[in-house]
Amino acid sequence: MPRDKGKSVIATNRKARHNYTILDTYEAGMVLRGTEVKALREGKASLVDAFATIDDGEVWLNAVHIAEYGSGTWTNHAPRRKRKLLMHRREIDNLIGKIRDGNLTLVPLQMYFSDGYAKVEIALARGKQAHDKRRDIAERTAKREVERVVGRRVKGM
């Protein structure tokens, strides 16, 4: 059976871009069990409060909720277990260096299927302070207002 081509998004972390300043993004594969893949194909995943850690040179995805597969038996997976991420060694070494230098964290942005393989996009991010969030909201509002005025001028209103 041929695999689906392209990218189909399973879950996104909508709060990540609000709570963090994204510095760099990486794509990683995931080590999953059979029932986890079946649950993901049904779209039953949540990235709320999820984060990634690096332990002993391996990247782990924590606090991701993948619901139990409905037709699963006693072989069903634990919904919030740690999942290993698959990345190149040089990418992992690069992340270790950057995380050790500053107060940075790894946050998953979205989970998706790419050519039939389950992938997660993780971001190297720095947490935003309350004033940073307010400034971003003010910038978005100002940009929206400018676009609204320009749109009215173009329409001749």
Disulfide bonds with the S-S distance in Angstrom:
none
